[in-house]
Amino acid sequence: MATLGNPQNTIAVLKKYNFNFQKKFGQNFLIDTHVLEKIISAANVGEEDFVLEIGPGIGTMTQYLCEHGREVAAVEIDKNLIPILEDTLSAYANVQIIHQDILKMDINRLVHEKNQGKPIKVVANLPYYITTPIIMGLFESHVPIESITIMVQKEVADRMQVGPGTKDYGALSLAVQYYAKPEIVANVPPNCFMPRPKVGSAVIRLTRHQQAPVKVMQERQMFALIRASFNQRRKTLVNGLNNAADISYSKEQVVQALEKMGLPANVRGETLTLEQFARLSNLLGGG
Ligand code: SAM
């Protein structure tokens, strides 16, 4: 089987199987070998590694992962792609093709069965319609992960990287930075895909922190505070928390906690750092 990164070979496979792209699955296949090489080198996949690929498509990147890694699990939702993957990956004995919705899969179990529970690498050109639930699902379910190297919408990559004081700063920035160190490793224009997406893309690597960068007693509560603050961006933090159904502190309690932190009662959530959200959560939680 010829390398699929080359557009002619991709077209040949699509024709052979009479494949129709499904918009609802966010299907934009990579057709640029330079970008593929960049992803593989950023992910630093080596012969010891177990790699989870989310959404292999016709197996373009999967071939590279099989060449470099020890073992690959490729999880694909579209049943029409399964026979294609069996064909394009037939030369590799180190790949398992799994027909599943990644959001419904027990990834912890897979890691325990296939990698003795040791941290894995995740590599993917993600379906953009579910980027955030996939990333948050991986972090929040505490799957043992070393790094996640993914293609996402450029704007989403920017959001993961920024700090307070920028318009892109939000709940996703804080969640990603709590769990990992984000680094954009490449910007990728629409012409590197078939069909071309309407937006620009970027490859971002999230390296899991060995230890969380802040100490927080109740992780869940801190994320509830963060979500409530950004749900109503234009409101003050005190009013934002007061309006949130899952937060039961009174305005006075919040103002008092802010005072202890040296922050004014009319501060907006979008100006707080991760450290400040952790401190606020700890103060409210009695710590
Ligand atoms: N990796 C391929 C490539 O780079 O050419 C395809 C990338 S395409 C952007 C996203 C892939 O994810 C598609 O193959 C799509 O069918 C698959 N997909 C979409 N939703 C999924 C889900 N919930 N679980 C698993 N795969 C999914």
Boltz pocket constraint, residues with backbone or C-beta under 6 A from the ligand:
constraints:
  - pocket:
      binder: B
      contacts: [[A, 24], [A, 25], [A, 26], [A, 27], [A, 28], [A, 29], [A, 30], [A, 54], [A, 55], [A, 56], [A, 57], [A, 58], [A, 59], [A, 60], [A, 61], [A, 75], [A, 76], [A, 77], [A, 78], [A, 81], [A, 100], [A, 101], [A, 102], [A, 103], [A, 124], [A, 125], [A, 126], [A, 127], [A, 128], [A, 130]]
      max_distance: 6.0
